[in-house]
Amino acid sequence: MTNSMRAIEIRQAGGPEVLSLCERPVPTPAHGQVVLKLAYAGVNRPDALQRAGLYNPPKGTSDLPGLEASGTVAAVGSGVSDLKIGDTVCALLLGGGYAEYAATPAAHCLRVPKGLDLRSAACLPETYFTVWTNVFMRGGLQAGERFLVHGGSSGIGTTAIQLASAFGARVFATAGSAEKCAACTALGTERAINYRSDDFVDVINEEGGANLILDMVGGDYIPRNIRALADDGRLVQIAFLQGPKVELNFAQLMTRRLTITGSTLRPQSDLAKATIAAQLLKEVWPLLDQGRLHPVIDSTFDLAEAAAAHARMESSAHIGKIVLKVAGE
């Protein structure tokens, strides 16, 4: 294994143009970690937030962006027994995915599902960890419940639609164009709501209200989400694209027995993430093996084109995941 690698660093807080190709030392695995030789890396909203100076990496983690990737095990740290050099995996990362090599806890690595290539596998960890923990572990979605996901054509949205459908929920989604709504419908939504022409509150309430809403918009969506919930409904917040502050009448929570919760993935402990990984391997990976779930890929950029990948994501024109090709297959 070489001593240096190509990587994309954030020169300073700013727009996509601050992403710059550089040379960095190859990381070494700590206890319980492996180092992966990366083939592909997923591009996610938290990467853009970090680039803009709004989402600092946790202490002791890589300053390089990139929270998910696929590749082969290149080095194994002490205390690792389940993986060996040469194994092919996809992995949730603490950061550092925009590079040729990255270190991550072995317990955050998952085998590549049957029938998927490394490009598709790189799209799985960040979105599947996020959706599983928030929709199922935290939100408690049950078969037959009405589930609404905002941003249905995003990486999170396309994953949430498929997972909720596979587990028997009635799925609704919002999106911003006829093309995006059609993509949501093709993935399993009962109805895709174009938020530019229809009010999701009215549409969902005509169905009896949502039992669970997954939201990454925030801002004025928060009180509207509350109005769209059925009695005993749950709102799970995972991001705030329109801001985290809003005026809200909490009497509704009491009289209608509503629950507001939420989480972010990156700051959680290694053990918490390992628990999510174990649940995914048991409950979700068989569905991926069977071809019942699949990542939706919008576009692929070379590692050196990371700025263009970020510009594509921030244009909100994409449907599904954006991927960086690090080394190919």
N, C-alpha and C positions, 0 to 999 in steps of 0.2 A: 504494500500500500504506500502511495506517495506521501510526502510530507506537506505539500501545499495543494490548494484547490481553488478553483474559480468560485466566486460567490457574488451575490448582489447585496450591497450594503446601502444603508440610508445615510447619505452624506450629511443631511440636515433635515429638519422638519419642513415639509412642503408638499408640492404636487408630485405626480408621477416622475417628473424629470429629475428628482433628487435621488432616484434609484440608480446606482452606479456599479458596473462590473469591477471586481477587485480580486486580489489574491489574499487568501487567508490560510493559516495553518489548519491541517486536518485535525478535527477533535479526537481526543482519546476517550475511551469509555470509562466512566466511573463504576463503582460497585453497583451491580444490578442493571447496568446499561449495555447497549450494543451501539456500534457505529455502523451506519448504513451507507453504502455506495448508492446514491440516489439515481433513479431513472427519470421520474417525473415528480413534480410538486404541485399541489393544489393551490389556487389563489383564492383568498377569502377576504371578506370585509374587514376583519380585524387586522389583516396585513396593511390595508390602506389606512386604517385608523392609526396604527403604529407609525407608518410613514409620515402621517400628518402631525405627529406629536401628541396624539390624543389617547394612546393606549400603550403605555410603557411596559416592556417585558418584565416579568417577575424577577426579583433579585436572584442573581446567580445563574440566569439562563442566557442563551445566545442573544446578541443584539440584532442578529440577522432576522429578517422576516421569514415566514413560512411555517405553518402549523400542521401540515400533513404532507406525506410523501409516500412513494413506493420505491423499492430497490432491493438490493441484496445485502446480507450481513457481511461486513468487511472486517470487523473486530468484535471480540466478545470480552466484556469485563468480568471481574470476579463475581461469584455468586449467581451467575447465569447458567442454567442447565437446560432450558427448554429450546434454546436457539443455538445454531452453530454457523460457522463461516460458510457462506454460500447459500444459506436459506433465503428464499424470496418472500418478502412480506410487504404489507403496507403498515403505516404507523402514524399515530398521533405524536406530534413533536412539541417540545417546549419552546420552539423557535428554531431558526437555522435551516429551514427547508429550501431556501433559495440558494442552494450551494450543491457542490458535487458530493459532499459527505455531511452527515449529521448524526449526532449522538442522541439517543432517547432511551428511556427505561424499557427493558425487554418486555415488561408486562403491558406496555402500550402498543406492542406490535401484534398484528393479526395476519394470519395466512391470507394469501390472495384467493378469493373465492373461485370456484371452478368456473371455467369459461370466460373469465375476465383477464384482460391483459394488464400490463403494469400501468398504462395510461389510465384506464378505468379505475384500477385499484387505488391510484393516488387521489381519486375524488371521494373516497369513502370516509376516512377517519374523522375529519373535523365535522362534517355534516351529520354523519350517523351517530357519533358520540353526542353531539349537541341535540339532535332530535330525540334520540332514545332517552336521554336523561331528563329532558324537559317535557316531552309529550307523554311519555310512559311512566318513568320513575317519579317525576315530580307532579306532572299533570294528571296521571292516573287514567288515561284514556281507556275506555272499555268498548267492546263490540256493541254496535247499535247506537252509540252516542253520536251527536252532531258535532263535528270538528271543523273549525274555521282556521285556516292559515293565511296570513297576509304575505304578500310577495310570493305567490305560488309558483312563479316561473324562476325564482332564484335557486341557487344550490340547496339552501335549506328548504325552500318551498317544495321543490320537486322531490326531495327525499321524504319530507313529511307527508306529502300526498300519497306516495307509494306505500310508506310504512303504515299509515293510518288505514288505508284501504285494505292492505293485506291482513290487518288485524280486525277487520270487520266494522270499522266506523263508517258513518256517512260523512263524506268529505266535501267541504266547500273551500274555495280559495278566491282571493282577490288578485288581480293583475291589471296592468295599465294599457293593454292593447288587445285587439281581437286575436292577433297571432299568439300572444302570450296566454290568453284565455283558452284558445284551442289546444295549446300544449298542455295546460292543466287538465283539461277534459280528457285528453288522450291518456293521461297518466292515472285517471281514476276519480276525478272529482265528479260529484253529482251535479254541481253547478259551479262554473267559474264566473266571477262577478267582475266586470270591467268597472273599476272604481272611478273612471273618468265620466261614465255615463249613468251609473247606478249607485244607489246608496246601500252599502253592505248591511247596514243596520236594518233597513226595511226588508231586504231580501231574507236575511237570516231569521228575523222575527216572524216572517210569514211561515217559516218552517218550524216555529216553536222556540227559537232562540238557540244559541250555541251552548253545548255543555262544556266545551273547552275551546279556547282561542289561543293560538300561538302568534305572538306579535313581535316584530322587530322595528316597527315604525315609531311608536311612542307619540309624543306631542298630543295633538288634538284627537288622535286615534284612541287614546286611553279612555276618556269619557264615552266615546262612541262604542268602544268595546264593551264597556260596562252595560250600556243600553242594549247591546246585542246578545248578552248572556241570558240564558234561561235561569230560572231559580236554581240555586245550588251550583251554578256554573263556576268555572275556573278560568282565570286569565293568567297566562304564563308569558312573561316579558323577557326577551333575550337580547334586545338592543334598542337603541333610541335614535333612529335616523333623523327624526324630527324633534329630538330633544327630550330630556327626562323630566321636565317640570311642567305641571299642569294643575289647574284647580279642579278638585273633585269632591263631590258630595258623598261622604262615607256612610251616610245613613242608608244608602242603597245596599251596601255590603251587609248591614245588619238585617234589614227587613227582608232581603232576598237571599240571605245566607251565601253570599258570594265569597270567593277566594281569589286573592291576587298574590302571585308568587313569581319567581324568576331566578335566573342564575346566569353566570358566565363560566365558561369551561376552563380557560387558561389558568386562573389562580387556584383552582382546586388541587388538592394534594395528589401526589403520585398514587397513593392507595385508592383514593376515590376514583381516579381515572382507570386504574387497573380493575376496579369493581365493575365499571361501565363496560370495559373491554370484555370481561368474562361474560357479562349478560349478553352483549352483542354476539359473541361467538356461539352462545347457546341458543338464543332466540331469533337472531336475525341472519346470521351467516348461512344457515340452511336454506333460507329463502333466496339469498343471493346465489347459492350453489344451484338451486333449481331454476334460476332465471326468472323468478317471480318479481324480483327487484333488480334495478339496474341504474347506474349513474347516468344522468343526462349531461352530455358534454357539449358546450357551446363552441369552444375554440381552443387551439393549442398554440402557444408561443415558445420560441427558444428562450433559454435562460437569459441571454443577453437582451431579450426584448421584454423584460419584466415591466418596464415603464409603459409599453404599449398594452400589456395585459391589464395593468391597473387602470389605464385610460378606458379600456373596453369595459371593465367592471363598473367604473364610476359613471359611465354613460348610461347605465341601466338598460342598454339595448340587448344584453345577453339573455339567453334562456338556458339555464343549467350552469354547469361548472366551467370555469376557465382554468387551463392547465399550463404549467411550464414544463417544457421538455429539457431535462438536464443532461441525460446521456443517451436516451433512447434504449432500445432493447436489443 
